[in-house]
């Protein structure tokens, strides 16, 4: 198996990044295809059934404060209209998750067109740090949504 590797060595105690291009089995499953399929189905739903976005949040209707995903529909619509700042204002965590999914989708498209997968691997020194960051992001997003009255 032929692979091209770009590597940056790290100092002791730090993480390093490794990026490889390797030949993938033809049409092997890739999570980017799944995300792209979900995105296409979502866009078709938006085009055919715009009333779906007018349904109120049941969590907010019952408990009178927003859930973590409140504002995601409005954020998506703002993003589709090209208003990035408004999309970020409606729900920052949803916007950042869309931005994080784009490289995975692009990697799937690269695999589909060229047959090569782009692997970016990093060694993280603590998995608990990643979990804490995720919980803090959810908490800060909830606080933001409550303070903004979304």
DOPA-228510 format. One record per residue (C-alpha): residue in one letter; y, x, z. Coordinates in Angstrom, 2 decimals. Layout:
<recs>
<code a | north Y | east X | up Z>
...
</recs>
This chain:
<recs>
<code x | north 0.00 | east 0.00 | up 0.00>
<code x | north 3.32 | east 1.46 | up -1.06>
<code x | north 6.28 | east 0.91 | up 1.24>
<code x | north 9.79 | east 2.27 | up 1.32>
<code x | north 11.14 | east 2.80 | up 4.81>
<code x | north 14.66 | east 3.37 | up 6.08>
<code x | north 14.73 | east 4.39 | up 9.72>
<code x | north 17.42 | east 5.26 | up 12.23>
<code x | north 16.20 | east 7.19 | up 15.23>
<code x | north 17.59 | east 6.09 | up 18.56>
<code x | north 18.48 | east 7.99 | up 21.66>
<code x | north 16.09 | east 7.60 | up 24.61>
<code x | north 16.38 | east 4.15 | up 26.15>
<code x | north 18.01 | east 2.56 | up 23.09>
<code x | north 16.56 | east 0.33 | up 20.41>
<code x | north 16.00 | east 1.51 | up 16.86>
<code x | north 15.97 | east -0.40 | up 13.61>
<code x | north 13.44 | east -0.01 | up 10.86>
<code x | north 13.79 | east -1.67 | up 7.45>
<code x | north 10.89 | east -1.67 | up 4.99>
<code x | north 10.28 | east -3.10 | up 1.55>
<code x | north 6.60 | east -3.72 | up 1.08>
<code x | north 4.61 | east -5.47 | up -1.59>
<code x | north 3.61 | east -8.90 | up -0.32>
<code x | north 0.55 | east -10.87 | up -1.37>
<code x | north 1.60 | east -13.13 | up -4.21>
<code x | north 3.07 | east -16.36 | up -2.85>
<code x | north 2.16 | east -15.57 | up 0.76>
<code x | north 3.64 | east -18.00 | up 3.26>
<code x | north 7.13 | east -17.09 | up 4.35>
<code x | north 9.23 | east -18.92 | up 6.98>
<code x | north 12.22 | east -18.69 | up 4.64>
<code x | north 10.51 | east -21.10 | up 2.24>
<code x | north 10.04 | east -23.58 | up 5.06>
<code x | north 13.71 | east -23.29 | up 6.09>
<code x | north 14.82 | east -23.63 | up 2.47>
<code x | north 12.64 | east -26.72 | up 2.06>
<code x | north 14.09 | east -28.29 | up 5.20>
<code x | north 17.59 | east -27.49 | up 3.93>
<code x | north 16.89 | east -29.12 | up 0.55>
<code x | north 15.43 | east -32.23 | up 2.20>
<code x | north 18.46 | east -32.39 | up 4.49>
<code x | north 20.85 | east -32.17 | up 1.54>
<code x | north 18.95 | east -34.92 | up -0.29>
<code x | north 19.12 | east -37.07 | up 2.85>
<code x | north 22.87 | east -36.47 | up 3.12>
<code x | north 23.38 | east -37.39 | up -0.54>
<code x | north 21.21 | east -40.52 | up -0.52>
<code x | north 21.74 | east -41.82 | up 3.03>
<code x | north 25.17 | east -40.83 | up 4.40>
<code x | north 24.87 | east -43.59 | up 7.02>
<code x | north 22.39 | east -41.37 | up 8.91>
<code x | north 25.35 | east -39.32 | up 10.16>
<code x | north 27.06 | east -42.35 | up 11.65>
<code x | north 24.28 | east -43.01 | up 14.18>
<code x | north 25.60 | east -42.25 | up 17.70>
<code x | north 23.85 | east -39.78 | up 19.98>
<code x | north 21.48 | east -41.67 | up 22.33>
<code x | north 21.81 | east -38.96 | up 25.01>
<code x | north 25.60 | east -39.31 | up 25.07>
<code x | north 25.36 | east -43.11 | up 24.98>
<code x | north 23.09 | east -43.16 | up 28.05>
<code x | north 24.43 | east -40.27 | up 30.15>
<code x | north 28.06 | east -40.13 | up 28.94>
<code x | north 28.06 | east -36.38 | up 28.26>
<code x | north 27.04 | east -34.54 | up 25.10>
<code x | north 23.64 | east -33.04 | up 24.44>
<code x | north 23.25 | east -29.51 | up 23.09>
<code x | north 23.11 | east -30.78 | up 19.50>
<code x | north 26.08 | east -33.15 | up 19.67>
<code x | north 28.46 | east -32.33 | up 16.86>
<code x | north 25.76 | east -30.76 | up 14.69>
<code x | north 25.99 | east -33.47 | up 12.02>
<code x | north 29.77 | east -33.13 | up 11.85>
<code x | north 29.40 | east -29.35 | up 11.83>
<code x | north 26.97 | east -29.55 | up 8.90>
<code x | north 29.26 | east -31.88 | up 6.95>
<code x | north 32.24 | east -29.58 | up 7.57>
<code x | north 30.16 | east -26.61 | up 6.43>
<code x | north 29.10 | east -28.43 | up 3.27>
<code x | north 32.77 | east -29.15 | up 2.53>
<code x | north 33.55 | east -25.45 | up 2.96>
<code x | north 35.48 | east -25.74 | up 6.23>
<code x | north 33.85 | east -22.95 | up 8.24>
<code x | north 36.29 | east -23.01 | up 11.17>
<code x | north 35.89 | east -26.76 | up 11.65>
<code x | north 32.10 | east -26.37 | up 11.51>
<code x | north 32.33 | east -23.69 | up 14.19>
<code x | north 34.57 | east -25.93 | up 16.30>
<code x | north 32.23 | east -28.95 | up 16.19>
<code x | north 29.16 | east -27.10 | up 17.47>
<code x | north 29.23 | east -23.29 | up 17.72>
<code x | north 25.52 | east -22.90 | up 18.49>
<code x | north 24.44 | east -25.00 | up 15.50>
<code x | north 26.77 | east -23.03 | up 13.22>
<code x | north 25.38 | east -19.72 | up 14.49>
<code x | north 21.78 | east -20.94 | up 14.03>
<code x | north 22.57 | east -21.80 | up 10.40>
<code x | north 24.06 | east -18.33 | up 9.90>
<code x | north 20.97 | east -16.77 | up 11.54>
<code x | north 18.63 | east -18.71 | up 9.22>
<code x | north 20.31 | east -17.48 | up 6.02>
<code x | north 18.74 | east -13.97 | up 6.01>
<code x | north 15.29 | east -15.51 | up 6.49>
<code x | north 15.86 | east -17.83 | up 3.52>
<code x | north 17.17 | east -14.94 | up 1.41>
<code x | north 14.13 | east -12.85 | up 2.32>
<code x | north 11.88 | east -15.69 | up 1.18>
<code x | north 13.74 | east -15.88 | up -2.13>
<code x | north 13.46 | east -12.10 | up -2.59>
<code x | north 9.72 | east -12.34 | up -2.00>
<code x | north 9.40 | east -15.21 | up -4.45>
<code x | north 11.33 | east -13.46 | up -7.22>
<code x | north 10.32 | east -9.80 | up -6.78>
<code x | north 7.10 | east -9.90 | up -4.80>
<code x | north 8.53 | east -7.65 | up -2.08>
<code x | north 9.28 | east -8.63 | up 1.49>
<code x | north 12.12 | east -7.16 | up 3.46>
<code x | north 11.00 | east -6.35 | up 6.98>
<code x | north 13.66 | east -5.54 | up 9.52>
<code x | north 12.13 | east -4.60 | up 12.82>
<code x | north 13.83 | east -3.56 | up 15.98>
<code x | north 12.39 | east -2.46 | up 19.26>
<code x | north 14.13 | east -4.36 | up 22.02>
<code x | north 13.90 | east -2.80 | up 25.45>
<code x | north 13.67 | east -6.09 | up 27.33>
<code x | north 12.32 | east -9.46 | up 26.23>
<code x | north 13.75 | east -11.02 | up 29.38>
<code x | north 17.24 | east -10.00 | up 28.25>
<code x | north 16.71 | east -11.98 | up 25.04>
<code x | north 15.60 | east -15.03 | up 27.02>
<code x | north 18.62 | east -14.77 | up 29.32>
<code x | north 20.96 | east -14.51 | up 26.33>
<code x | north 19.39 | east -17.61 | up 24.76>
<code x | north 19.70 | east -19.64 | up 27.96>
<code x | north 23.30 | east -18.47 | up 28.41>
<code x | north 24.12 | east -19.44 | up 24.81>
<code x | north 22.72 | east -22.94 | up 25.40>
<code x | north 24.66 | east -23.22 | up 28.66>
<code x | north 27.95 | east -22.01 | up 27.17>
<code x | north 27.50 | east -24.33 | up 24.19>
<code x | north 26.98 | east -27.29 | up 26.53>
<code x | north 30.05 | east -26.35 | up 28.59>
<code x | north 32.08 | east -25.99 | up 25.39>
<code x | north 30.98 | east -29.41 | up 24.12>
<code x | north 31.80 | east -31.07 | up 27.46>
<code x | north 35.24 | east -29.43 | up 27.76>
<code x | north 36.15 | east -30.27 | up 24.16>
<code x | north 35.09 | east -33.90 | up 24.60>
<code x | north 32.73 | east -33.85 | up 21.63>
</recs>
